[in-house]
Amino acid sequence: MKSFEYGDREIGSTDVVFGVSNMVIGFGVLTLPRTLAAVTESSDGWMSLVLGGGVALAIGWLIAVLCGRFPKMGLQEITKAVANGATANVVTSLFACYTFLFVGYETRGLANISKLYLFDRTPEEAICLFFLFVLAYGVAGPSATLLRLNVVFLPLVLLIVVGVLAMNIPFFNVHNLKPMFVTNGIDVLKGVRGTVFSFLGFEVFLFYNALNNRPETMRKAILGGLAIPFVIYLVVFVFVIGIFGSEVTKNTLYPTAELAKQVEIPGGFFERFESIFFTIWVVTLFNTAAMAFDVTVLALKGLFPGTQRMTWVIWLCPLIYLVAMQPQSVTEIDIFGEWISYAGIVIGWGLPAILLGAAKLRGVRANGRNT
């Protein structure tokens, strides 16, 4: 490790791998087992997960190719090189709206789950407010510094997940996974939709591409970053079904959280292990929301050159709070998240694919050069 690598405002391939993983491993891993169990039979949700993960990896490859074709350029610059300035402004505006709503959803989701498992006497409004204060503090600094937090926190998250799964091995019943291959193809495809939604978020690296000091490794970094949550989702789903069974899982709000609740430390050293689990998981949700918030600020600064970073942070915080508090129930939160996911597929995945296709057809590479 060279000291100057952390003395500038650029990121390397390690930062990309950890950042992509942390962006994807967020609120979705807590609800994905329920989503898959609701539309598939027995343990057949793993098929939906594999197919959905394959789709995410394919889109990740396309986004990585686009980033590699335009090294050291953000989404707005890439769109301007492929199309024109007006199109670039429209695409950037759409991305800013998407990530803005994404932050609102993550904030409300964190408040909801924190009230259930950590702060049962604290109003969700207060949890959202204080979480936004922390977000504002995190986003106030440089983007590269924010991304490097993933390198610190992701190993802790992976460690706690492995610990929860290991402590639940005695409760695992392989008979809960049977029978297999009993779900029809239509229901498997319905499960793919929920899986794809859980992989959204890594497209923010279209903006962070401008900070990458090793553009030649972008493809491996993004695919490697997606492989980590893919494995975690698959293992967690199998464990949840193997422990609770399909029927219990589909009727449990946060099945993954229930795994942590039933952990018992010998000797009674920790009476509520789930408190430790969620304390660390809040860090993951913070990193996910902070990167989305940061990209919103970067997009708006690109649209309005000359504006200060803190100006946007201050103005956006109350707007995010208002958006986060709109859903009045868990069902409305789920619907809110579903619509944001649809927007993410169109804006975060569809537009980059179109840009890459247009760039290849026109033979455009970095700096607008034709090939």
VEXGUFI-133736 format. One line per field, with one value per residue (C-alpha): x, y, z; residue number from 0; residue in one letter. Coordinates in Angstrom, 3 decimals, always signed. Layout:
% VEXGUFI-133736
X <- [X/...]
Y <- [Y/...]
Z <- [Z/...]
rovex <- [NUM/...]
dolo <- [A/...]
% end
This chain:
% VEXGUFI-133736
X <- [+0.000/+1.445/+0.777/-0.036/-2.929/-4.920/-3.596/-5.607/-9.277/-9.284/-10.405/-8.855/-10.217/-10.496/-12.692/-14.905/-15.288/-16.219/-18.361/-20.413/-20.944/-22.007/-24.329/-26.149/-26.094/-28.564/-32.204/-32.947/-31.130/-33.481/-36.621/-35.485/-36.197/-39.805/-40.164/-38.929/-40.886/-44.092/-43.963/-42.129/-42.697/-40.448/-36.804/-37.169/-36.490/-32.802/-33.535/-35.006/-32.001/-29.531/-31.393/-31.768/-28.138/-27.176/-29.158/-27.446/-24.006/-24.815/-25.896/-22.836/-20.670/-22.374/-21.909/-18.268/-17.671/-19.221/-17.008/-13.939/-14.759/-14.839/-12.185/-12.057/-15.461/-18.741/-22.188/-22.885/-19.608/-20.160/-23.655/-22.374/-19.682/-22.149/-25.081/-25.117/-25.271/-29.079/-29.402/-26.684/-28.636/-31.842/-30.092/-28.322/-31.595/-33.331/-30.471/-30.623/-34.355/-33.825/-31.017/-32.890/-35.892/-33.524/-32.133/-35.654/-36.562/-33.387/-33.912/-37.484/-36.572/-33.846/-36.230/-38.845/-36.531/-34.716/-38.026/-38.936/-35.655/-33.678/-35.646/-39.181/-40.119/-38.585/-40.829/-39.814/-39.814/-37.023/-34.992/-35.246/-34.239/-31.132/-30.131/-30.326/-28.054/-25.452/-25.925/-25.396/-22.187/-20.922/-21.794/-20.275/-16.783/-15.135/-16.677/-13.457/-13.386/-16.973/-16.203/-13.233/-15.511/-16.779/-13.353/-13.557/-17.164/-17.919/-15.634/-17.539/-20.841/-19.631/-18.275/-21.588/-23.517/-21.213/-21.503/-25.314/-25.431/-22.881/-24.802/-28.001/-26.526/-28.021/-31.503/-31.049/-33.379/-32.584/-36.115/-37.451/-35.729/-37.794/-39.467/-37.378/-38.222/-41.961/-42.463/-43.714/-41.665/-43.954/-43.563/-39.798/-39.721/-41.822/-39.149/-36.502/-38.116/-37.671/-34.096/-33.229/-34.669/-32.294/-29.273/-30.045/-27.712/-24.298/-25.133/-24.061/-20.507/-21.262/-20.612/-17.702/-15.978/-14.529/-12.599/-11.233/-7.446/-7.399/-10.031/-8.563/-9.719/-13.273/-14.813/-13.317/-14.009/-17.732/-18.273/-16.290/-18.324/-21.577/-20.370/-20.145/-23.828/-24.878/-23.249/-24.618/-28.163/-28.018/-26.642/-28.977/-32.026/-31.109/-30.540/-33.807/-35.830/-33.893/-34.582/-38.063/-39.556/-41.306/-44.653/-43.160/-40.730/-43.415/-45.338/-42.342/-41.638/-37.833/-36.811/-33.077/-33.525/-35.310/-32.181/-30.305/-33.115/-32.940/-29.165/-28.240/-24.720/-23.667/-23.430/-25.911/-23.104/-25.306/-29.025/-30.005/-27.579/-29.860/-28.975/-25.355/-26.487/-28.584/-26.038/-23.583/-26.271/-27.134/-23.596/-24.345/-27.564/-25.670/-23.070/-25.774/-27.823/-24.737/-23.452/-26.879/-27.069/-23.564/-24.438/-27.532/-25.303/-22.761/-25.538/-26.994/-23.563/-23.066/-26.378/-25.670/-21.916/-20.565/-22.896/-21.381/-21.622/-22.928/-25.644/-27.187/-26.720/-28.568/-31.425/-31.866/-32.042/-35.523/-36.811/-35.511/-37.158/-40.515/-40.243/-39.175/-42.163/-44.810/-45.477/-47.875/-47.489/-45.165/-47.256/-46.850/-43.107/-42.928/-44.914/-42.649/-39.588/-41.102/-41.723/-38.206/-36.895/-38.775/-37.257/-33.831/-34.166/-35.180/-32.834/-29.949/-29.754/-31.668/-30.104/-26.465/-27.211/-28.608/-25.573/-23.188/-25.075/-25.054/-21.351/-20.507/-22.692/-21.138/-17.647/-17.313/-14.758/-13.301/-13.217/-15.681/-13.130/-14.549/-12.971]
Y <- [+0.000/+3.332/+6.285/+8.715/+6.521/+7.832/+11.375/+12.415/+12.488/+9.456/+5.872/+2.542/-0.843/-1.951/+1.054/+0.171/-3.485/-2.605/+0.341/-1.705/-4.438/-2.027/-0.191/-3.422/-4.971/-2.695/-2.857/-5.503/-8.387/-8.080/-8.513/-10.574/-14.007/-12.922/-11.564/-14.797/-17.088/-15.205/-16.072/-19.423/-22.789/-24.414/-23.385/-22.767/-19.074/-19.847/-20.255/-16.766/-15.491/-17.070/-15.716/-12.259/-12.241/-13.160/-10.195/-7.880/-9.192/-8.647/-5.049/-4.571/-5.723/-3.227/-0.356/-1.363/-1.430/+2.042/+3.349/+1.735/+3.324/+6.776/+6.711/+9.574/+10.814/+10.991/+10.210/+13.770/+13.977/+10.542/+11.471/+14.753/+12.898/+10.354/+12.718/+16.420/+18.796/+18.966/+15.173/+15.056/+17.489/+15.449/+12.165/+13.773/+15.286/+11.904/+10.318/+13.061/+12.422/+8.673/+8.824/+11.507/+9.195/+6.297/+8.194/+8.872/+5.187/+4.026/+6.618/+5.542/+1.859/+2.352/+4.243/+1.512/-1.370/+0.574/+1.237/-2.449/-3.865/-1.093/+2.018/+0.816/+3.966/+6.454/+7.961/+7.200/+10.935/+11.443/+8.495/+9.848/+13.326/+12.258/+9.847/+12.718/+14.804/+12.021/+11.679/+15.399/+15.242/+12.316/+13.831/+17.196/+15.799/+14.656/+11.749/+9.723/+9.859/+8.659/+5.749/+4.672/+4.151/+1.051/-0.543/-0.092/-1.097/-3.846/-6.454/-5.850/-6.405/-9.615/-10.819/-10.272/-12.019/-15.024/-15.038/-15.010/-17.817/-19.909/-19.578/-20.696/-23.910/-26.027/-24.813/-25.625/-28.363/-29.631/-31.051/-27.484/-27.169/-29.996/-30.594/-28.866/-27.788/-27.608/-23.936/-23.182/-21.012/-17.966/-17.776/-18.220/-15.222/-13.229/-13.936/-12.642/-9.206/-9.015/-10.240/-7.642/-4.923/-6.017/-5.555/-1.952/+0.796/+0.043/+2.233/+5.253/+4.351/+5.918/+9.168/+7.860/+6.726/+10.239/+9.517/+6.110/+6.129/+2.600/+2.598/-0.556/-2.560/-1.170/-4.253/-6.718/-4.378/-3.975/-7.664/-8.609/-6.160/-7.713/-11.260/-10.618/-9.688/-12.427/-15.062/-13.443/-13.301/-16.933/-18.239/-16.105/-17.256/-20.939/-20.478/-18.608/-21.279/-24.088/-22.646/-21.134/-22.923/-21.315/-20.584/-18.806/-16.860/-15.448/-14.173/-12.631/-8.943/-9.148/-12.835/-12.117/-10.048/-12.943/-15.068/-12.612/-12.563/-16.271/-16.374/-17.336/-16.749/-19.460/-18.120/-15.309/-12.832/-11.126/-11.294/-9.464/-10.367/-8.755/-5.357/-5.917/-7.151/-4.059/-1.646/-2.882/-3.135/+0.544/+1.280/-0.512/+1.432/+4.631/+3.896/+3.025/+6.151/+8.371/+7.301/+7.867/+11.278/+12.112/+11.219/+13.424/+16.308/+15.540/+15.453/+18.771/+20.394/+19.222/+20.767/+24.025/+24.722/+27.110/+26.050/+24.890/+21.325/+22.301/+24.448/+21.374/+19.264/+21.837/+22.264/+18.569/+17.351/+18.757/+17.569/+14.056/+14.123/+15.069/+12.304/+9.721/+10.483/+10.212/+6.430/+5.816/+2.039/-0.866/-1.657/+1.882/+1.709/-1.471/+0.174/+3.229/+1.018/-0.914/+2.218/+3.489/+0.114/+0.435/+3.888/+2.446/-0.209/+2.370/+5.181/+3.363/+0.334/+1.192/+4.569/+3.388/+0.420/+2.833/+5.106/+2.176/+1.033/+4.555/+4.968/+1.725/+2.573/+6.020/+4.828/+7.427/+7.072/+9.345/+13.084/+12.655/+11.055/+8.885/+5.539]
Z <- [+0.000/-1.021/+1.235/-1.603/-2.753/+0.194/+0.035/-3.035/-3.926/-6.190/-5.642/-6.635/-7.592/-3.945/-3.170/-6.143/-5.097/-1.517/-2.607/-5.075/-2.484/+0.228/-2.159/-2.986/+0.504/+2.187/+3.084/+0.437/+2.139/+5.118/+2.986/-0.029/+1.555/+2.229/-1.311/-2.884/-0.532/-1.352/-5.074/-5.134/-3.487/-0.884/-1.500/-5.235/-4.711/-5.217/-8.943/-9.100/-7.187/-9.606/-12.635/-11.113/-10.059/-13.623/-14.941/-12.436/-13.408/-17.097/-16.442/-14.255/-17.149/-19.501/-17.050/-16.506/-20.269/-20.570/-17.750/-19.307/-22.668/-21.029/-18.266/-15.755/-16.914/-14.996/-16.387/-17.486/-19.410/-20.933/-22.141/-23.539/-25.470/-26.861/-27.525/-26.639/-23.687/-23.545/-23.424/-20.785/-18.600/-18.957/-18.071/-15.110/-13.871/-14.043/-12.124/-9.488/-8.981/-8.752/-6.198/-4.226/-3.850/-3.126/-0.115/+1.129/+0.916/+2.678/+5.420/+6.062/+5.878/+8.471/+10.748/+10.461/+11.257/+13.989/+15.745/+15.582/+16.863/+18.581/+19.591/+20.218/+22.173/+19.745/+17.041/+13.465/+12.770/+15.295/+13.974/+10.417/+11.538/+13.422/+10.668/+8.173/+10.417/+10.277/+6.506/+6.021/+8.040/+5.968/+2.606/+3.533/+2.890/-0.349/-2.257/-2.154/+1.640/+1.815/-0.501/+1.582/+4.569/+2.768/+3.061/+6.832/+7.451/+4.918/+6.600/+9.863/+8.084/+6.445/+9.774/+11.579/+8.772/+8.908/+12.707/+12.623/+10.072/+11.965/+15.238/+13.493/+12.090/+14.951/+13.948/+10.253/+8.999/+5.511/+5.225/+5.042/+1.653/+0.186/-2.209/-4.855/-8.412/-7.766/-8.735/-12.243/-14.578/-14.315/-10.548/-10.828/-13.182/-10.707/-8.137/-10.548/-10.374/-6.595/-6.891/-9.526/-7.284/-4.500/-6.784/-7.660/-6.479/-7.987/-11.005/-8.924/-9.927/-13.291/-11.426/-9.370/-12.570/-12.727/-9.495/-10.496/-10.859/-12.330/-15.110/-16.655/-13.623/-13.562/-15.155/-12.681/-9.762/-10.496/-11.217/-8.105/-6.051/-7.310/-6.650/-2.886/-2.347/-4.777/-2.557/+0.620/-0.760/-1.828/+1.468/+3.589/+1.598/+1.978/+5.718/+6.246/+4.432/+6.110/+9.568/+9.322/+6.337/+3.364/+5.050/+8.060/+5.884/+3.599/+6.640/+8.429/+7.822/+8.099/+8.016/+8.066/+11.210/+12.882/+12.409/+14.612/+17.193/+17.897/+18.375/+21.936/+23.248/+25.751/+29.286/+28.675/+27.904/+25.288/+25.978/+22.766/+20.016/+17.428/+18.922/+17.900/+14.492/+13.798/+15.208/+12.603/+9.920/+10.422/+9.248/+5.978/+5.494/+6.260/+3.582/+1.032/+1.729/+1.934/-1.495/-3.057/-1.340/-2.535/-6.145/-5.927/-4.881/-7.639/-10.246/-9.098/-9.004/-12.589/-13.607/-11.778/-12.007/-9.424/-6.617/-3.358/-2.110/+1.319/-0.250/-1.848/+1.294/+3.412/+0.946/+0.219/+3.832/+4.618/+1.224/+1.862/+5.275/+3.758/+1.159/+3.749/+5.966/+3.227/+3.533/+6.409/+6.790/+6.012/+2.934/+1.635/+2.301/+0.207/-2.618/-2.414/-2.705/-5.622/-7.665/-6.945/-8.123/-11.408/-11.828/-11.065/-13.760/-16.376/-15.349/-13.676/-15.974/-19.143/-19.946/-19.539/-21.825/-24.437/-24.050/-24.542/-27.637/-29.076/-28.295/-30.108/-33.116/-33.438/-32.548/-29.801/-27.044/-24.359/-25.074/-27.923/-30.281/-33.037/-33.780]
rovex <- [0/1/2/3/4/5/6/7/8/9/10/11/12/13/14/15/16/17/18/19/20/21/22/23/24/25/26/27/28/29/30/31/32/33/34/35/36/37/38/39/40/41/42/43/44/45/46/47/48/49/50/51/52/53/54/55/56/57/58/59/60/61/62/63/64/65/66/67/68/69/70/71/72/73/74/75/76/77/78/79/80/81/82/83/84/85/86/87/88/89/90/91/92/93/94/95/96/97/98/99/100/101/102/103/104/105/106/107/108/109/110/111/112/113/114/115/116/117/118/119/120/121/122/123/124/125/126/127/128/129/130/131/132/133/134/135/136/137/138/139/140/141/142/143/144/145/146/147/148/149/150/151/152/153/154/155/156/157/158/159/160/161/162/163/164/165/166/167/168/169/170/171/172/173/174/175/176/177/178/179/180/181/182/183/184/185/186/187/188/189/190/191/192/193/194/195/196/197/198/199/200/201/202/203/204/205/206/207/208/209/210/211/212/213/214/215/216/217/218/219/220/221/222/223/224/225/226/227/228/229/230/231/232/233/234/235/236/237/238/239/240/241/242/243/244/245/246/247/248/249/250/251/252/253/254/255/256/257/258/259/260/261/262/263/264/265/266/267/268/269/270/271/272/273/274/275/276/277/278/279/280/281/282/283/284/285/286/287/288/289/290/291/292/293/294/295/296/297/298/299/300/301/302/303/304/305/306/307/308/309/310/311/312/313/314/315/316/317/318/319/320/321/322/323/324/325/326/327/328/329/330/331/332/333/334/335/336/337/338/339/340/341/342/343/344/345/346/347/348/349/350/351/352/353/354/355/356/357/358/359/360/361/362/363/364/365/366/367/368/369/370]
dolo <- [M/K/S/F/E/Y/G/D/R/E/I/G/S/T/D/V/V/F/G/V/S/N/M/V/I/G/F/G/V/L/T/L/P/R/T/L/A/A/V/T/E/S/S/D/G/W/M/S/L/V/L/G/G/G/V/A/L/A/I/G/W/L/I/A/V/L/C/G/R/F/P/K/M/G/L/Q/E/I/T/K/A/V/A/N/G/A/T/A/N/V/V/T/S/L/F/A/C/Y/T/F/L/F/V/G/Y/E/T/R/G/L/A/N/I/S/K/L/Y/L/F/D/R/T/P/E/E/A/I/C/L/F/F/L/F/V/L/A/Y/G/V/A/G/P/S/A/T/L/L/R/L/N/V/V/F/L/P/L/V/L/L/I/V/V/G/V/L/A/M/N/I/P/F/F/N/V/H/N/L/K/P/M/F/V/T/N/G/I/D/V/L/K/G/V/R/G/T/V/F/S/F/L/G/F/E/V/F/L/F/Y/N/A/L/N/N/R/P/E/T/M/R/K/A/I/L/G/G/L/A/I/P/F/V/I/Y/L/V/V/F/V/F/V/I/G/I/F/G/S/E/V/T/K/N/T/L/Y/P/T/A/E/L/A/K/Q/V/E/I/P/G/G/F/F/E/R/F/E/S/I/F/F/T/I/W/V/V/T/L/F/N/T/A/A/M/A/F/D/V/T/V/L/A/L/K/G/L/F/P/G/T/Q/R/M/T/W/V/I/W/L/C/P/L/I/Y/L/V/A/M/Q/P/Q/S/V/T/E/I/D/I/F/G/E/W/I/S/Y/A/G/I/V/I/G/W/G/L/P/A/I/L/L/G/A/A/K/L/R/G/V/R/A/N/G/R/N/T]
% end
